[in-house]
């Protein structure tokens, strides 16, 4: 094959790998959501203790991350002072603890399909909090897009057959805490040049998150578990569930590292539709036409938001390339001018 053929093969291989990373992430994300629903739902496994389940996840992930970083040394730890840890990682750990606690709690009260519809509000929350903390600039067209997403989710909520106010409040609280966590990562870590991959993120954040979860657990769930003498820890169920949660973190690193965060956002939309279909066909959750119309409107808003972000990224890349080209051109002109001056100087000396 010629040079063009090799290039074509390389492009095809890159596309296939990208689709593989997307498929792995969708599968694991799908599995963790359905598995958590199975464990927490009173009609299924019937273990409605979301803080306890989150603590098991964090304990497993903390232990495994410690082994990978400190014992097997597969990942290099980040340079972290105690002051930086307390001011940056601890607030993020607190927000992560509340986000996981509330999102897992919502599975007790709401269907998988409706939870995915409510999660469409994540771009709205991230953008609003970003504007509030001055990490994003207010734009009327973007805010109009956010309003359209919110209206779509409101319509979906109006059409929900098994609407539960407390469950909706829990999920909206989880979205708010997660959005704040994402903005705080930009403010407290990224702005200081600190980046975590999922393993180092779990290594630093998971133990902190674990400590914060213990506080409500002692008062809310420990007394109930103590009185439930019939419960026996199922190592297979909780072990495989925790391993799936850890594997999902690695899949996020693989997907974002090899493609982009934007690819994950687009893949997330595909995953949401798959979960809605699964919830309706397998779990037998009721999905109404009003649900689908509302989520369809929100989906269009999220798709437009992702498209706008892609266009902005392309514009930034083009600007960087133009700037680099201008710098290179200026460098060449400077070298030519210096060469001409040198030649003239030699002529005058001769």
N, C-alpha and C positions, 0 to 999 in steps of 0.2 A: 504493500500500500504506500501511497505517497504521503506527503506532509499533510495534505488536506484530510486524508483518511484518518491519520493518527489524531488530528485535532478533533475530528468528529467523534472518534472513539472516546477520547478524553471527556468531551462534553456529555456524551451519553452516560458514561460511567459516573460522572458527577451528579447528573440528574437522578440516576437510579439510586445512588447513595443517599441523596437528599430525601427521596421518597421513602427509603428504608428507615432513616432516622425519624421521619414524620410518623410512619406506621408504628414504630416501636413506642414513641411517645404517646400516640393516641391509644394504643393497646394498654399500656401501663396506667395511663390516666383514667381510662375507662374502667379498668380492673379495680383500681383503688377506690373509685367513687362507688361502684356497684358493691364491692366487698364491704366498705364502711356502712353502706345502706343496709346490707344483709345482717351485719352484726348488731347495729343499733336499732333497727326496726322491731317494734313489739310483736309484729305479726310473722316475723321470720326467725332469726336466731334469738331475738328477745334479750339483748344485753344493753339496755338503754343508759349506758354510763359514758358519755362522750369525753369527759375530762380524763377518766381512767384509760380509755382507748388512746387518747392523744398522748398521755404519759407513757404508755407502753411503746408507742411509735418513737417518741423522743428518746426514751432510754435505749431502745434498740439502735437507733440512728447515731446517738452519741457514742455508744460503745464501739460500733463498727467504724465510725469516723476516726475515733481515737486509735484503733488498731491500724487503720490504713495510713494515718499520718505519723504516729509516734512509734509503732512497733515495726510495721512492714516498710515504712518510709516511702510509700508509693506516691505521696503528694507532699510537696514542701509547704510547711506552715507559713502564714503571713507574719511579718514583723509587727508585733502587737504589744504596746505598753499597757500597763494597768489603767492609766488615765484614759487612753484611747478606748480601751475595752469598756470602761464604765460610762464614758460619754457617748460612744457610738454604738457598740454592740448591745449593751444592756437595754436601751430604749427599743431597738429593733427586735430583740428577744421578747420583750413585754408585748409589743404589738403583734408579733407572730403567735404568741401564746393565746391571746384573745381571739385572733383571727381563726386559728385552728379549733379552739374550744367552741366558738359560736357556729362555725360552718359545720362541724360534726354534730352539734346539737340539733341543727335544722333538719337533719335526716330523720329524726324521730317524728317530726310533725308534718313534713312536706314530702311530696313525691320527687323522684329524681328529675323528672322532666321539668317540673316547675322551678326547682332549684337552679337548673341550667339556664332557664329563662331569666331568673333574677340576676344571675351572674353576668348577664349582658350589660348590667349597669357598671361594671368595673371600669371601662374607659371613661364614663361620666365622672365616677368618683376620683379616679387618678388625675384627670384633667382639672377638676374643680379644686382638689387639694393642692395640685401643682400651682395653680393660679394664686391660691390663698397664701402659699409659702413662697411665691415669686420665683418658682422654678420653671413656670410656663407663662407665656404672655397671653392675655385675654384677646381673643379674636371673635368677632360677632358671628362669622360663618361657622366656626368650630363650635361655639356655644349653641347655635341653631341646630347643628348636628347632634349635640348632646341632648337637647330638648326632644328631638325626634326619637332618639333611643329610649329616653325616659317615658315618652308617650306610648311607645310600643310595648314596653314592659308593663306599664299601667293597664293597658288593654288586655295583655296576657293575664295579669293578676285578676282583672275583672271577670275574665272568662274561666278562671280556675274552679274546677268542680269541688275540690276539697281544700278550700282556702282556710288557712289557719293563721290568725293574726300574730300569735306568739312566734310561730315558725318563721313568718315573713320578717318580723322584727329581728330575730336571731340572724337570718341570712343577710339582711341589709346591714346589720352591725358587723358581720364577718367581712362583707365587701368594703365597708368603711375602714376597718382596721387594716385589711390587706392593702388597700390603696394608700393609706397613710404610711404603712411599712415600706412600700415601693418608693414613695417620694422621699422618705427618711433615708433610705439606702443611698439615693442620689445626693442628698444633702450631707449626711454624716460620713459616708464612706467614699463614694465615687469622686466627690469633689476634692477629697484628700489623696486621691490616687490609689486607693485601696480597692482591690477587686477580689471577690471570693468566687471560686467555683463551688458546685454543690457540696463537695466533700469538706472543703475548708469552711464553707458556710455552716454545715452541720456541726463541724468540730468546734466552732466558736459560739454559734447561736443556739444549738440544740440544748446544751447543758443549762444555759441561761433560761431558755424557754421552759425547761423541765422544772427549774426552781420556782418560776412564776406560776406554773400549773399546780404545783403542790399546795399552794396557799388556798385556792378555792376548793381543791379536792378534799382537803382535811375537813372542811366545814360542810361541803355540799354532798359529796359522794361516799366518803369513807364511812360515815355512820350507817348509810344504807347498805353498803357492801358488807359491813361487819355483821349486820343482822340477817344477811342472806347466806345462811349456812349451807344451803344446797349447791352453791356455786363452786365449781372446780375449774381451775385455770386450764383451758384447752390450748396446749402448746402448739398443736398443728394449726388451728384456726388463727390464733394471735401471732404465731411465728411467721406463717406465710403472709398474713396481712401486713405485718411490720416490714417483712422483706420486700413486698411489693411497693410499700411507701418509700423505702430506701432506694429501690431500683428506679422509681419514678424521678427522684432527684438526680440520679446519674443520667437518665434519659433527657432531662432538661438541659444538662451540661452538654450532652452529645448533640442535641438538636440546635441549641443556641450557638454552641461553639463551632459547629460545622456548617450551619446555615446562618440564621439570624433570629433575633427576638420577634421580628415581624412575621417570619415564617411560622413561629410558634403561635402567634395570634391568629393567623389564618387557619392553621391546623386545629386550633381550639374551637373555631366555628364549626368545622367538619365534625369534630368530636361531640360537640353539643347536639347537633342534629342526629348523630348516631345514638347518643344516649336517650334522646327524646323518643326515637323510634323503638329502641330496646325497652324503655320504660313502658311504652304503650303496648308493644307486642308480647313481651315476655313477662314483665312484672305485673302487667294488666292495670297500670295506672290509667286513669281517665284523662285523655287529652282532647279538649273541645276545639271546634273550629275557631272560636274566639281566641283561644290560647295560641293557635297557629298563626292567625292573622296578626295578633299583637307581637308575637316573637318574630314573625316575618318582617314586620316594620322595623323592629329593633335590630334584626339581622342586617337589613339594608343599611341602617345607620352605622353599625359597626364595620360593615364592609367598606363603606365610603370613608370612614375614619382611617381604616388600614390603608386604603388607596391613597388618601391625602398624606399619610406618614411616609408611604413609599415614594411619592412624588417629591416630598421634602428631602428625603435621603438622597434621591437621585440628583436633585438640584445642588445639595451640599457637596456631593462627590464631584459634580461637574465644575463647581466653583473652585474646589481644591485643585483639580487637574489644571484648570485654566490658570490658577495662581502659580502652580508649580512650573507650568510651561512658560509663563511670563518671567519667573525667576531664572529659569534655565536660559531663556533668550537674553535676559539682561546680563547674565554671567558670561555668555558667549561674546556679546558686544563689548563687555569690559575687557575680556581677554584679547579680543581683536584690537581694541584701542591701545591696550598696553603693549601689544606686539608692534603696532604701527609706531608708537612713541619710541619704543626701543630701537626700531630700525632707523628712525630719523636721527636718534641720538648717535647711533653708530656711524651713520653717514656724515654727520657734522664733525665727529671726532676724526674720521678718516680724512 
